[in-house]
Structures are given as structure tokens and as C-alpha cells.
Amino acid sequence: MSPLELSRNFNLIRTWRLSRQRLPSLQRLMPELAEQDIHLEALRQLPVTGKLEYRERAQEWLETNAALPHFMIRTGGTTGAPTLQWGYMPPYAPPPAPSGEEPRPLYLKAGDGRQGTVPHFPKDVGSLIAPLRDIEGYRIMTEILQTRYRFAGYEEQFSRLSIPLPAAKKLVHYILLNNIGVNNFGLREVHTNSSFVSRAWRRRIETVLQAKLIDHYGFTEIQTARAHECPSCGYYHFPDSIYPEVVDLRGNLLSAPHANGRLLVTRLLEENDCAMPVLRFDSGDIAEIGVPCAFTGETGFKPWGKIDHSIGIDGGAAGDLYPVRYGDIQDAIDSSAVVARIDNIRHSLVTLTEGDTFPKWRLLPCPDAANQARLEIEMLFDPRLFTDEWAQFEADLRARLDANNPDYRRAIDHAGFHLHIAGLPPGSLSDRDVMKS
């Protein structure tokens, strides 16, 4: 057992006890166990917490734990249920840096809640929060990045930018549209938060901002559930306060490298932690299991988007398979110049550019045909007229699906899976039908 697993197991003992104390409904699900019997295997015997159960327990938590210090916000996540927060947001004032040390980096944190969750840095040392409500916010941000400061013990410029992925796309387009030079920026790292970032956008952000993109994964229902993209293995890792599981369609734990499954997350409570217990919460996302990481000592994962935007099938002897994941489609067509795009209201607060739009496509199961699915993509041309162009586009798309996801080929070989790809003429898909992250 790795040090990370040992730490999680220790935190689980406390979590088990506090969960039974603070949520009466959990006493019926969680037996009173001796300390030596509380371990990760015992956790896996508990039922999955879905969206409905989360809302019910959040309400129960508010009613039975009103004496605990907290304030409440409503999440913008998949449940929209109350989330409890503790602490406060301190004003910006870099703490004094000890003399004799290397200059500490300055962090610029961007976002106003409309653009998604912003990753948090440890202790928020030397960080400034910049709101991005309109074009003026982006202008101010570029000025901050260009300016040199004289904070004792700190670097002269902001070298780390923490920004939601949609806002990062907008920043890139704001810079390009206004011909802003980035040679005066001091950025070295751009930290984004997303459920999936395509390779095309990763390259574009890194090229324009001249900085390394490091992605973070999380969701608003559990504020501490933030997984960080590992520079060593390339997969994502949660801290020891979060226990992740990847399970198949039947709820069985998966562990084989590159296996795909549903991501479940448990918040492990630390000492004097007043947070609401959340056990085996269904993230609603599909995750690919990584390879053992020498840096963290555990196996990470990679998010590939929403389960509801993916196709899962029973692969027989090959096990459960996800031949088509949301991220596979998005990664393949996100940079295409011939796919129609939709303006997304949530992300269109600043610039009406391709940075605010999603490719127009949707993925549908075929209820009357086993192990088949239909992918519909709206094009900027009519595939019925430009047949050669469509044939080439479809062939390239199938090749990318085959290369990106081993489950795609396994599903074809072991389960007779077939993906129907339909090219639609302009105007065929309504905005509400488009699959957005």
C-alpha cells in the first residue's frame, strides 16, 4: 500500500465516524465498525451517491448541522444543490517573503463564477483575483500580465495564471483580435480547470500565451475534489483528502491501465473538518485509468467528459467498453474548419468568436439495434452535394477515433459495435440538441 493509500485509509476512519454522527440517514447505510474494519473495501460496499441523494443529504445537512460555522452558496454544477463553504476570501496583500530565498512567484487568479471553477493554489500565497465579467476585465488582465511589480521577495511579474478553460479561450482570442504582444508577459504556467481540454486548444493556448498549460479537474459539489494534471505521467491525481474510484457499468472496481469507467469520488474528512460528508459521489464523468506514476506512487486517471455524452456497451469477454467518449469526438473535430459551431450563452459574455462556440454534434444510442450508435455532425457544407469532401472527413474521423481510444477497436472486434456517422447540412441541429461539456 502506497503512502497516499495509507493516508486515505487513515482519513477514512475519521470520515466513517463523523459521517454517522452528522447525517442520521447514513447510520442506516454505514454500520458501526471497529477501527481495524474500516478500510477502502468497506467503503466500496456502500451505495453510490447520485444527484438526487446528494440534494437530499445537502438538505438534511442544513437542517441537522446548523450550529456548525458555515456560509452557503448554490453551485453551478450538475446538481444545482446548496454547497457549504468555510473560511473567507482574504484581500490581496502578498505576505512578506523570508529574506535570502529565491523570489516567490506571483499568481493571478481569474474568474467570477460564470466561467467555471478556478483552481486554488496552496494558501493563496502572493495571489491576486481578477474578475472577468466583460471585455474590460480582459483588458485589465493583459495590463496586469504586462506590468512589473516591486513586492519584496517576489518575482517582478505574474508567472502563474489560474483561469477557467472557457475564459482561457476568450483570453487567447482577445489577444489575437487586438494584436496584443505577449513578449512582455512573464507567464510560465497557465492553470485551467475543465472536464476535458482538447489537444488543439491546448496547443493554441500554449502557443499564444507562451506558457505551459496544466489542467485541473473538479466539480462544485465537492470543493476539495480537485485533481491536478501530473507533469510526470500526464494523468490526474487527487490529494489524500479525496478517494477516487473508477467502476464499470455494473459498479465493479476497475484497475487495469487504460480501462474506461464511471468516476466516483469520496470526500475524506480531516481533523476539525466541518464539511458535509459525501460518499461515493457519482461525478457523471467518464475516466480512463492511467499507468502507475513514479512521482505520486499511485495510478492516476484522465477525464473524457460526461457519461451521458458517451456510449457504453457490454463487450462480452472483453468486459464493459466505452467505444465512443465525449472527449474522443470533441478532440477530433474541435479544430475543424468545416464543422458548424454554436454560440454557447454561458461562454459568450465577451467575444463572439470561435473561442466561445462548440462544434455542433450529438451522439445517440440506437435502441432498436444492439451495440450501435449514431453520431450526427452539422457541417458548413451539404454532404449530399460535396460527397468526396464528406467521405474524406468521415474517414479521417474514424481513424482518429481508432487511434485515440482502444475501446473503439475492441468494441468492433469483440461486440460487433458499429458507429453510424451522419453528416448534416447547415441548420440541421437545434442549439439545445448540441452536446456541450
Buried (B, 14 or more C-beta within 10 A) or exposed (E): EEEBBEBBBEBBBBBBBBBBEBBEEBEEBBEEBEEEEBBBEBBBEBEBBBBEBBBBBBEBBBEBBEEEEBEEEEBBBBBEBBBBEEEEEEEEEBBEBEEEEEBBBBBBBBBBBBBBBBBBBEEBBBBBBBBBBEBEBBEEBBEBBBEEEEBEBBBEBBBBBBBBBBBBBBBBBBBBEEEBEBEEBBBBBBBBBBBBBBEBBBEBBBEBBEBBBBBBBBBBBBBBBBBBBBEEBEBBBBBBBBBBBBBBBEBEEBEEEEBBBBBBBBBBBEEEBEBBBBBBBBBBBBBBBBEEBEEBEBBBBBBBBBBEBBBBBBBEEBBBBBBBBBBBBBBBBBBBEBBBBBEBEEBBBBBEBBBBBBBBBBBBEBEEEEBBBBBBBBBEBBBEEBEEBBEEBBEEBBEBBBEBBBBBBBBBEBBEBBBEBBBBBEEBBEEEBBBBB
